[in-house]
């Protein structure tokens, strides 16, 4: 099916009659099916520019819809509805409402980068997926996903100290996502570390957690990265407007609408 027709024939846009007889001929079911007229009420002519303003979306304009990203996608092999090519098409066309309909699966990108390696136009589809997920969060369509929280925890530590301490990353991630620190897998991992790692290595890990080592001479690099991040955040705010906090639907009607 041509990709530009996909959004026109969603199941809810198909209308048919179970019992319809015209001039003595039974045309029930598929014979009487027609497609409702479709109107785009919230066309966003700036949608592509908004995605381009976010990290990862800079090269979306290069896409020529060859489909290499979707064909190579790890998630598409598991869930055919995960379709980077289709979402890039919607973004470039400005079909915001259609894009938002898939808000619950766009963030599921696993960042395997197969799409990026396969793309002949250097669109960096993996980056576009991350930019789109951030766009959905910025616009208030979705809460911050666990993957976004992990990115923030990891990046903050690298930017601040030039190094990462794995235990701190895990603990901060669990804390920010309101998960229990007594995760069964975490307890088992600690037990095995205690059992199999040399005492000297365990001591090094413990001291790293307490004293938080930094890369020598990291200060100038840290300041330069922070300036760049601030510059990109300001560019995103200029393109998308102020951040809109996610509001969880409260009534059954709102939940159904979501």
ChimeraX attribute file (.defattr): number of C-alpha atoms within 10 A of each C-alpha:
attribute: neighborCount
match mode: 1-to-1
recipient: residues
	/A:1	5
	/A:2	5
	/A:3	12
	/A:4	11
	/A:5	9
	/A:6	10
	/A:7	15
	/A:8	16
	/A:9	13
	/A:10	10
	/A:11	9
	/A:12	9
	/A:13	13
	/A:14	14
	/A:15	14
	/A:16	15
	/A:17	14
	/A:18	14
	/A:19	10
	/A:20	14
	/A:21	12
	/A:22	8
	/A:23	6
	/A:24	7
	/A:25	8
	/A:26	13
	/A:27	17
	/A:28	15
	/A:29	13
	/A:30	12
	/A:31	12
	/A:32	15
	/A:33	14
	/A:34	13
	/A:35	14
	/A:36	12
	/A:37	8
	/A:38	10
	/A:39	8
	/A:40	11
	/A:41	9
	/A:42	11
	/A:43	14
	/A:44	16
	/A:45	14
	/A:46	16
	/A:47	20
	/A:48	21
	/A:49	19
	/A:50	23
	/A:51	29
	/A:52	20
	/A:53	22
	/A:54	23
	/A:55	17
	/A:56	19
	/A:57	24
	/A:58	19
	/A:59	16
	/A:60	23
	/A:61	15
	/A:62	12
	/A:63	19
	/A:64	13
	/A:65	15
	/A:66	12
	/A:67	16
	/A:68	18
	/A:69	25
	/A:70	23
	/A:71	16
	/A:72	17
	/A:73	26
	/A:74	18
	/A:75	19
	/A:76	16
	/A:77	13
	/A:78	9
	/A:79	11
	/A:80	10
	/A:81	13
	/A:82	21
	/A:83	20
	/A:84	25
	/A:85	20
	/A:86	18
	/A:87	21
	/A:88	24
	/A:89	19
	/A:90	21
	/A:91	23
	/A:92	19
	/A:93	16
	/A:94	20
	/A:95	21
	/A:96	20
	/A:97	14
	/A:98	16
	/A:99	19
	/A:100	17
	/A:101	12
	/A:102	14
	/A:103	17
	/A:104	13
	/A:105	14
	/A:106	20
	/A:107	23
	/A:108	16
	/A:109	20
	/A:110	13
	/A:111	16
	/A:112	12
	/A:113	18
	/A:114	18
	/A:115	25
	/A:116	21
	/A:117	16
	/A:118	18
	/A:119	19
	/A:120	15
	/A:121	16
	/A:122	14
	/A:123	22
	/A:124	24
	/A:125	30
	/A:126	23
	/A:127	22
	/A:128	24
	/A:129	23
	/A:130	24
	/A:131	22
	/A:132	27
	/A:133	26
	/A:134	21
	/A:135	21
	/A:136	23
	/A:137	21
	/A:138	21
	/A:139	16
	/A:140	16
	/A:141	20
	/A:142	20
	/A:143	17
	/A:144	18
	/A:145	15
	/A:146	15
	/A:147	16
	/A:148	16
	/A:149	16
	/A:150	18
	/A:151	12
	/A:152	14
	/A:153	19
	/A:154	20
	/A:155	15
	/A:156	15
	/A:157	17
	/A:158	16
	/A:159	19
	/A:160	18
	/A:161	19
	/A:162	18
	/A:163	16
	/A:164	21
	/A:165	16
	/A:166	13
	/A:167	14
	/A:168	17
	/A:169	19
	/A:170	15
	/A:171	15
	/A:172	17
	/A:173	21
	/A:174	18
	/A:175	12
	/A:176	12
	/A:177	13
	/A:178	9
	/A:179	11
	/A:180	10
	/A:181	14
	/A:182	10
	/A:183	11
	/A:184	9
	/A:185	9
	/A:186	13
	/A:187	12
	/A:188	12
	/A:189	12
	/A:190	11
	/A:191	11
	/A:192	11
	/A:193	14
	/A:194	12
	/A:195	10
	/A:196	9
	/A:197	11
	/A:198	10
	/A:199	12
	/A:200	9
	/A:201	11
	/A:202	14
	/A:203	12
	/A:204	10
	/A:205	14
	/A:206	13
	/A:207	12
	/A:208	17
	/A:209	14
	/A:210	9
	/A:211	8
	/A:212	14
	/A:213	14
	/A:214	16
	/A:215	12
	/A:216	8
	/A:217	10
	/A:218	14
	/A:219	15
	/A:220	9
	/A:221	14
	/A:222	16
	/A:223	13
	/A:224	12
	/A:225	14
	/A:226	15
	/A:227	12
	/A:228	12
	/A:229	14
	/A:230	12
	/A:231	12
	/A:232	15
	/A:233	15
	/A:234	15
	/A:235	15
	/A:236	22
	/A:237	16
	/A:238	12
	/A:239	17
	/A:240	20
	/A:241	13
	/A:242	12
	/A:243	13
	/A:244	13
	/A:245	14
	/A:246	15
	/A:247	10
	/A:248	13
	/A:249	12
	/A:250	8
	/A:251	9
	/A:252	9
	/A:253	9
	/A:254	10
	/A:255	10
	/A:256	8
	/A:257	8
	/A:258	12
